């Protein structure tokens, strides 16, 4: 079952029923025998000027969505609209121009920078591709971007191996910022950094957003990071979006059992504060052969027979709060109560 998001004027990015499959080939003739369904019918919209957090376990399809939106990975089906324009319909010069407005900060600050290029050339490379031939003009922008991300002008002449992980990620942010894009995808930009450096990078991203009016798609698996930086949050599981709402609603009243389990795993700073942690048992099913019905049902403590057969519709359950769960009714219905289902075979509650 797919959901179509309307392209509203306030939406800078709209993703409609996006599917990205990776073929598995076998035999002498390398015929396609199966597909890895990395993204399987995901729809959401990102409003202009906001930060939309995309969370889920490793392998749920978060990064694949990011790469597909930017045309770094070919989509199998679906549509992506940016500022009202069909991204997948763009070709040649039109696609190059569109990419100026859509940039990415990669997860690994070590692998994402060319070790053979000085930092100044790395930041200026996009400007050169976009047609800025004047070296002086490029160098001026490079100096400005280095200053914006908290680095010194002379750093432009150094190479990536001379910097720490946090400094490298600042260089990656400067590179994305150099083209003055409207939209930046942050693909787990702090997951490879120390905790103290994470907060610096997050605060930098927020200050840059406030100064330049940038819209972020923030991909992460750390819910505490997402809570700090996001305005709205989407939760993915095995290639599907299972819940989406404002940050406040998601962290205060999560509707989907998977989201509730994720939130229960967030560490509590106060050792005197006790709460039950929901521990899901079993492995994540294979995206090659996902379960029928609800993909979460083999690990869900609340699963009923219908969940095994009928795939739940991703729909608005409350005002602005979307979920894909048979046990959550529409407006006025009840939220699933995990505490009353602790005796279920596939869940255990332990003190946090």
C-alpha positions as CSV (number, residue, x, y, z in Angstrom):
1,X,0.0,0.0,0.0
2,X,1.5,3.4,-1.0
3,X,0.8,6.9,0.2
4,X,1.0,10.0,-2.1
5,X,2.3,13.2,-0.5
6,X,0.9,16.3,-2.0
7,X,3.4,18.8,-3.3
8,X,2.4,21.9,-1.3
9,X,4.0,25.3,-1.7
10,X,5.5,25.1,1.8
11,X,7.2,21.8,1.0
12,X,10.7,22.1,-0.5
13,X,11.1,18.4,-1.0
14,X,8.4,15.8,-1.6
15,X,9.1,12.1,-1.8
16,X,6.2,10.0,-3.3
17,X,6.1,6.2,-3.0
18,X,9.9,5.9,-3.5
19,X,11.3,2.4,-4.2
20,X,15.0,1.5,-4.7
21,X,15.8,-2.1,-5.3
22,X,19.2,-3.7,-5.8
23,X,19.1,-6.8,-8.1
24,X,20.7,-10.1,-7.1
25,X,22.1,-11.9,-10.1
26,X,23.1,-15.6,-10.4
27,X,23.9,-18.2,-13.0
28,X,26.0,-18.1,-16.1
29,X,23.8,-15.4,-17.7
30,X,23.6,-13.4,-14.5
31,X,19.9,-13.3,-14.5
32,X,18.1,-11.4,-11.8
33,X,16.8,-13.9,-9.3
34,X,15.8,-11.6,-6.5
35,X,15.9,-8.0,-5.3
36,X,17.2,-6.3,-2.1
37,X,14.2,-4.0,-1.3
38,X,16.3,-1.3,0.4
39,X,13.5,1.3,0.0
40,X,10.0,0.0,-0.6
41,X,7.3,2.6,-1.0
42,X,8.4,5.6,1.2
43,X,6.6,8.9,1.2
44,X,7.3,12.1,3.1
45,X,7.8,15.8,2.7
46,X,10.3,18.3,4.0
47,X,9.2,21.8,4.6
48,X,11.2,24.8,3.7
49,X,13.6,25.9,6.5
50,X,13.0,22.9,8.8
51,X,15.2,19.9,9.8
52,X,13.5,16.6,9.1
53,X,15.1,13.7,11.0
54,X,15.1,10.2,9.4
55,X,15.9,7.4,11.9
56,X,16.0,3.7,12.2
57,X,18.3,0.7,12.7
58,X,21.2,0.1,10.4
59,X,20.1,-1.3,7.1
60,X,16.6,0.2,7.1
61,X,17.2,2.2,4.0
62,X,18.0,5.7,5.4
63,X,21.2,6.3,3.4
64,X,19.7,4.7,0.3
65,X,16.8,7.3,0.4
66,X,19.4,10.1,0.7
67,X,21.4,8.9,-2.3
68,X,18.3,8.3,-4.4
69,X,17.0,11.8,-3.7
70,X,20.3,13.2,-5.0
71,X,20.3,10.9,-8.1
72,X,23.5,9.2,-6.8
73,X,21.5,6.0,-6.8
74,X,18.9,5.2,-9.5
75,X,15.3,4.8,-8.2
76,X,13.3,1.7,-9.1
77,X,9.9,3.6,-8.9
78,X,8.4,6.7,-7.4
79,X,8.9,10.4,-7.6
80,X,11.0,13.1,-5.9
81,X,10.0,16.8,-6.3
82,X,12.3,19.6,-5.3
83,X,10.9,23.1,-5.1
84,X,8.0,21.8,-7.4
85,X,10.3,20.3,-10.0
86,X,10.6,16.6,-10.8
87,X,14.1,15.6,-9.8
88,X,14.1,12.3,-11.8
89,X,13.1,14.1,-15.0
90,X,16.2,16.4,-15.0
91,X,19.0,15.7,-17.4
92,X,22.3,17.3,-18.5
93,X,22.6,21.0,-17.6
94,X,19.3,21.1,-15.9
95,X,20.4,18.3,-13.5
96,X,23.7,20.0,-12.9
97,X,21.9,23.2,-12.0
98,X,19.5,21.4,-9.7
99,X,22.4,19.7,-7.9
100,X,23.7,23.2,-7.0
101,X,20.6,23.5,-4.8
102,X,20.9,20.0,-3.2
103,X,24.1,19.0,-1.4
104,X,25.2,16.3,1.0
105,X,27.5,16.0,4.1
106,X,28.7,12.4,4.2
107,X,28.9,10.1,7.3
108,X,32.7,9.3,7.1
109,X,34.8,12.5,7.4
110,X,37.9,10.4,6.5
111,X,36.7,8.7,3.3
112,X,34.6,11.6,1.9
113,X,37.6,13.9,1.3
114,X,40.1,13.2,-1.5
115,X,43.5,12.8,0.3
116,X,45.4,14.0,-2.8
117,X,43.7,17.4,-2.9
118,X,44.3,20.5,-0.7
119,X,41.3,21.5,1.4
120,X,40.8,24.7,-0.7
121,X,40.5,22.7,-3.9
122,X,38.1,20.3,-2.2
123,X,35.8,23.1,-1.2
124,X,36.1,24.9,-4.6
125,X,35.6,21.8,-6.8
126,X,31.9,22.2,-6.8
127,X,32.2,25.8,-7.8
128,X,34.4,24.9,-10.7
129,X,32.0,22.2,-11.9
130,X,29.2,24.7,-11.7
131,X,31.0,27.1,-14.1
132,X,32.9,29.5,-11.8
133,X,36.2,29.8,-13.8
134,X,37.7,32.8,-12.0
135,X,40.2,31.5,-9.4
136,X,40.0,34.6,-7.3
137,X,36.3,34.4,-7.0
138,X,36.5,30.7,-6.0
139,X,39.3,31.4,-3.4
140,X,37.2,34.2,-1.9
141,X,34.3,31.8,-1.3
142,X,36.6,29.2,0.0
143,X,38.0,31.6,2.6
144,X,34.4,32.7,3.6
145,X,33.3,29.1,4.0
146,X,36.3,28.1,6.1
147,X,35.5,31.1,8.4
148,X,31.8,30.1,8.6
149,X,32.7,26.6,9.8
150,X,35.3,27.7,12.3
151,X,38.5,27.0,10.4
152,X,41.4,29.4,9.6
153,X,42.1,30.8,6.0
154,X,45.5,29.1,5.9
155,X,43.9,25.7,6.3
156,X,43.0,25.9,2.6
157,X,46.5,24.9,1.7
158,X,46.6,21.8,4.0
159,X,45.6,18.2,3.1
160,X,42.8,16.2,4.8
161,X,45.3,13.9,6.8
162,X,46.5,17.0,8.7
163,X,43.1,17.5,10.4
164,X,41.1,15.7,13.1
165,X,37.8,14.0,12.5
166,X,35.8,17.0,13.7
167,X,37.8,19.4,11.5
168,X,37.3,17.1,8.5
169,X,33.6,17.1,9.0
170,X,33.7,20.9,9.1
171,X,35.5,20.8,5.8
172,X,32.7,18.6,4.4
173,X,30.1,21.1,5.6
174,X,32.1,24.0,4.0
175,X,32.1,22.1,0.7
176,X,28.4,21.6,0.8
177,X,27.8,25.2,1.9
178,X,30.0,26.7,-0.9
179,X,27.3,26.4,-3.5
180,X,24.8,28.2,-1.3
181,X,22.2,25.3,-1.6
182,X,18.7,25.5,-0.3
183,X,18.8,21.8,0.8
184,X,21.5,19.7,2.5
185,X,21.3,16.0,3.4
186,X,23.3,15.3,6.5
187,X,24.0,11.5,6.3
188,X,24.8,10.6,9.9
189,X,27.3,13.5,10.1
190,X,28.3,13.0,13.7
191,X,28.2,9.2,14.2
192,X,31.9,8.8,13.6
193,X,32.9,11.6,16.0
194,X,33.5,11.8,19.7
195,X,30.6,12.9,21.8
196,X,32.1,16.3,22.7
197,X,32.8,17.0,19.0
198,X,29.3,15.9,18.1
199,X,27.7,18.7,20.0
200,X,30.0,21.2,18.3
201,X,29.0,20.0,14.8
202,X,25.3,19.9,15.7
203,X,25.4,23.5,17.0
204,X,27.3,24.5,13.9
205,X,24.7,23.0,11.6
206,X,21.9,24.8,13.6
207,X,23.7,28.2,13.4
208,X,24.3,27.8,9.7
209,X,20.7,26.9,9.1
210,X,19.6,30.0,11.0
211,X,22.0,32.2,9.1
212,X,21.4,30.9,5.6
213,X,17.8,29.5,5.8
214,X,18.9,26.0,4.8
215,X,16.6,23.0,4.9
216,X,18.1,19.8,6.3
217,X,17.3,16.1,5.9
218,X,19.1,14.7,8.9
219,X,19.8,11.0,8.7
220,X,20.8,9.3,12.0
221,X,20.3,6.2,14.2
222,X,20.9,8.1,17.4
223,X,17.5,9.3,18.7
224,X,19.1,11.7,21.2
225,X,20.9,13.5,18.4
226,X,17.7,13.6,16.3
227,X,15.7,15.0,19.3
228,X,18.3,17.8,19.6
229,X,18.3,19.0,16.0
230,X,15.1,18.0,14.3
231,X,11.7,19.7,13.9
232,X,9.9,16.6,12.5
233,X,11.0,13.0,12.6
234,X,10.3,10.0,10.4
235,X,11.0,6.4,11.7
236,X,11.9,3.7,9.2
237,X,11.9,-0.1,9.5
238,X,13.1,-2.5,6.8
239,X,12.6,-0.1,3.9
240,X,9.3,1.3,5.1
241,X,8.2,4.4,7.0
242,X,6.4,3.3,10.1
243,X,5.9,6.6,11.9
244,X,6.2,10.4,11.3
245,X,5.3,13.4,13.4
246,X,6.7,16.5,15.0
247,X,9.6,15.9,17.4
248,X,7.5,16.8,20.4
249,X,4.7,14.3,19.6
250,X,7.1,11.5,18.6
251,X,9.1,11.7,21.8
252,X,6.1,12.3,24.1
253,X,3.5,10.0,22.6
254,X,5.0,7.5,20.1
255,X,2.3,5.4,18.4
256,X,4.2,2.6,16.7
257,X,5.6,-0.3,18.9
258,X,8.9,-0.1,17.1
259,X,9.3,3.6,17.9
260,X,8.4,2.9,21.5
261,X,11.1,0.3,21.6
262,X,13.7,2.7,20.1
263,X,12.8,5.4,22.6
264,X,13.1,3.1,25.6
265,X,16.7,2.4,24.6
266,X,17.8,6.0,25.0
267,X,20.2,6.2,28.0
268,X,18.9,8.2,31.0
269,X,21.4,10.7,32.5
270,X,20.0,10.5,36.0
271,X,21.0,7.2,37.6
272,X,18.1,7.5,40.1
273,X,15.5,7.6,37.4
274,X,14.2,4.1,36.5
275,X,12.2,3.0,33.5
276,X,11.5,-0.2,31.7
277,X,13.5,-0.9,28.7
278,X,11.8,-2.7,25.8
279,X,14.2,-5.3,24.4
280,X,13.2,-6.7,21.1
281,X,14.3,-10.2,20.4
282,X,15.1,-11.9,17.0
283,X,16.9,-10.7,14.0
284,X,15.8,-8.0,11.5
285,X,14.2,-9.9,8.5
286,X,16.0,-9.9,5.2
287,X,15.1,-7.1,2.8
288,X,15.4,-9.7,0.0
289,X,12.4,-11.6,1.4
290,X,10.5,-9.3,3.9
291,X,7.7,-10.8,5.9
292,X,4.1,-10.6,4.6
293,X,1.8,-8.1,6.2
294,X,3.5,-5.8,8.7
295,X,7.2,-6.1,8.4
296,X,7.6,-5.6,12.1
297,X,5.2,-8.3,13.2
298,X,7.9,-11.1,13.8
299,X,9.4,-8.9,16.5
300,X,6.3,-6.9,17.6
301,X,5.0,-7.6,21.1
302,X,1.5,-6.6,20.1
303,X,1.2,-8.5,16.8
304,X,-2.2,-10.1,16.0
305,X,-3.2,-12.4,13.2
306,X,-4.1,-9.5,10.9
307,X,-0.6,-8.1,11.2
308,X,0.8,-11.3,9.6
309,X,-1.4,-11.0,6.5
310,X,-2.5,-7.4,6.0
311,X,0.1,-4.7,5.4
312,X,-0.9,-1.6,7.5
313,X,-1.5,1.7,5.7
314,X,0.8,4.6,6.5
315,X,-1.8,7.1,7.4
316,X,-2.5,10.1,9.6
317,X,-3.7,8.9,13.0
318,X,-3.7,12.2,14.8
319,X,-3.2,15.7,13.7
320,X,0.1,15.6,11.8
321,X,1.0,12.3,13.4
322,X,1.3,9.4,10.9
323,X,1.8,5.7,11.6
324,X,1.5,2.3,9.9
325,X,0.0,0.1,12.6
326,X,-3.3,-1.9,12.8
327,X,-3.4,-1.4,16.5
328,X,-3.5,2.4,16.4
329,X,-6.9,3.8,15.5
330,X,-7.4,7.1,13.8
331,X,-8.2,10.3,15.7
332,X,-9.7,9.3,19.1
333,X,-8.2,5.8,19.2
334,X,-5.9,4.4,21.8
335,X,-2.1,4.2,21.7
336,X,-0.7,0.6,22.1
337,X,0.1,-0.2,25.6
338,X,3.4,-2.2,25.7
339,X,3.3,-2.5,29.5
340,X,0.2,-4.7,29.3
341,X,1.9,-7.0,26.8
342,X,5.2,-7.8,28.7
343,X,4.3,-11.5,28.7
344,X,4.5,-11.7,24.9
345,X,7.0,-14.2,23.8
346,X,9.2,-11.9,21.7
347,X,9.7,-9.0,24.2
348,X,11.3,-8.5,27.5
349,X,11.3,-5.5,29.8
350,X,14.5,-4.8,31.8
351,X,15.4,-1.8,34.0
352,X,17.0,0.9,32.0
